[in-house]
């Protein structure tokens, strides 16, 4: 499952954030970062996946 999340981090970061933490504050932050430029959303999604954040 981690490979799928990493692929989504590259293609569509909000989906990776959704898979990792569900609909939570981190998902909305990631969506906003993605809409503001893409790369910040990717970085945030990678951080969520690799730090193994859990749903709040």
C-alpha positions in Angstrom: 0.0 0.0 0.0 2.9 2.3 0.6 3.9 2.1 -3.1 0.4 3.2 -4.1 0.6 6.2 -1.7 4.0 7.2 -3.0 2.7 7.1 -6.6 -0.3 9.3 -5.5 2.1 11.7 -3.8 3.7 12.3 -7.2 0.5 12.4 -9.3 -2.2 13.7 -7.0 -1.0 14.6 -3.5 -4.5 15.2 -2.0 -5.4 11.6 -2.8 -2.3 10.4 -0.9 -3.2 12.6 2.0 -6.8 11.2 2.0 -5.6 7.6 2.0 -3.1 8.3 4.8 -5.2 10.5 7.2 -8.7 10.5 5.9 -10.8 13.7 5.8 -8.9 15.6 8.5 -7.1 18.9 8.9 -4.0 17.5 7.1 -6.1 16.6 4.1 -7.5 20.1 3.8 -4.1 21.7 4.3 -2.7 19.4 1.6 -5.5 20.3 -0.8 -4.9 24.0 -0.3 -1.1 23.6 -0.8 -1.7 21.6 -3.9 -4.1 24.2 -5.4 -1.5 27.0 -4.5 1.3 25.4 -6.5 1.5 21.6 -6.6 5.0 21.1 -5.3 4.2 22.2 -1.7 1.3 19.7 -1.8 3.7 17.0 -2.9 6.1 17.8 -0.1 3.3 17.7 2.5 2.0 14.4 1.1 5.4 12.8 1.3 5.8 14.1 4.8 2.4 12.6 5.8 3.2 9.2 4.2 6.8 8.9 5.4 6.2 10.1 9.0 3.4 7.6 9.2 0.7 10.1 10.3 -2.5 8.5 11.5 -6.1 9.8 11.3 -6.8 12.3 14.0 
